[in-house]
């Protein structure tokens, strides 16, 4: 016996609020979500995700929609859609300034989708390497992260301010 439609919606709303307490019933249009899926998939997986994973991302955003999205979060995600090259730097900066923000939540959703996909699973598995190679890689990654946080901090301010402009006005 299936629960009544109203109770299923109520359970979904309760789950949404529990999982995403900081996030609105505002859901972007599908083309925006598809663009995000492509950008985030390329960033996290190194290549364009196939259409079925893009569809999973769109559906996941519809099911896990936020309950209250701040203007700052909306501006940040919109900025990434307009300027895809900024995603790595803004992700790094958001780790400091908006750890629980919408951008990081959306990246986590896409990471979970990619990791659960056989086509991308290997990208998330550790690769064997020697100690020296590991130390060199850690140092190099540390330098890259510091640079990304620095650039991301500047971009973060620009992205948040861009959200204050009226719709249709160019950055």
N, C-alpha and C positions, 0 to 999 in steps of 0.2 A: 504494500500500500504506500503510495507516494504522499508526502506532506502537501498540504494545501499550498497553492502558489504564494499566497501572502506570507505564510510562515517561512517558506524557502527564501523569499526576498528579505525577510527580517533576519534570518540567520546569515545571509550573505552580508547584509549591512553591519551586523554585529562583528562578523569576521573581518570585514574591511576596516572597521574602526579599531579593532584589536591589533591588526597587523600593520595598519598605516594610520596611526592616530594623528599625524601631522598633515596628512594629505587630503580634495573637494569632490563633490559629485561631478565636477567639471572634467570631461574627457575630451581630449583633442579629436579633431577629425581624423579619419583613417589615413588620408595622405600624409598628415603630419606624423602619425605613429609609424607609418611605413618608412618615412624618411629617417626617423629616429632609429628604427630597427637596422636600416642599412648602415647608418653612421656608427652606431654602437657595436654592431656585428663586425664591421671592418676594424674598429678600434680594439675590440676584445679578442677577436679570432684571427685577425690578420688578413681576412678576405671577406668578400661579400657573402652574406648568408643566403641560402637558397630560399625561394618563395615560401615554402612551408614553414620555415623558421620565422620569417617575417610575419606570416599570418599568426603564428603562435604568440609572438610578441604583441601584436595588435590585440589579440583576444585576451592575453594576460593583463594588459592595461585596462581593458574594459571590465574584466572580472575584479581586478585588484585596485580599482580606481580609488583615488585618495578622497578623504572626507573634508579636508580643508587645505587648499594649496595657497601658499603665500605668493604675493606678487613677485617677490624676489626669486622664488623657485620657478615660477612660470617664465619670468624674464631670462633666467639662466638657461633653461631648456630650449626656449625659443632662439636664444643667441647661438646655441650649439647647432640647432637646425639650420640657421642662416650661415653659420661659419663652421663647417664640420672640422676643419683643421684645429680648432680650439679645444676639442673634446679632451685630449690627454692633459693639457695644462689646466683646464677648468676642473677636471676630475681630481687632479692633484691638489688644487687650491680648495676645492669643496671638502676634501678630507680634513682640512683645518677649519674652515669657516662654516660649513653646512653638512656636517657628517650625516645627519638624519634627513637631509634635504631630498627633494624630488629627483634631482639629477643622479645622485648616488643610488637612490631606490630603483630608478629605471635601469641604470647600469647593472645593478645586482640582478634584476629580473632577466635582462638579456644574457648575463653571464650564466645564470642557471639554465636557461634555454639552450645555450651553446654547449655547455658542459654535458648536458643530458643527451645531446645529439651525437650519434656515432661519427658523423662527418667532422665534428670539431673536438671530440673528446680528447684526442691526442694532444691538442694544444694546451690542455689543462693538467696533463700528467707531468711529473718531474722527469728531467732528462739526466742520465748519469754523466758525471764529469769528475775530473780529478780535483784535488784540494786547491792547487794553484789556480786552475781555471775558475773554480768557484769563487775564490777570493778576488780575482781580477774582475769577474763578472759582477760581484757584489759592489765593488768600488765604482765600477762604471755605472751601474744602475743607481747607486747613491748620488753620483754627480748629476745624472740625468734627472732624477727626482728633484733635486735642489733647484736645478734650472727650471723645470716644469712648474714647481711651486712659485718661483719668482715671477715667471711670465704669467702664470695662472692668477696670481694675486692682482696683477694689473688688469688682466682680462676680466677677472671677476667683478671688479669695480665698474668696468665699462659695460659688462653684460647686465648688471643690475640697474645701472643708470639707463640703459637702452630700453628697459621695460617701462620707464616713466614717460617715454615719448608717446604721443598719440599714434594710434594705428595708422599705418601707411606712410609715416615719416621715416625717412632713411637715416641710417646711422652715419 
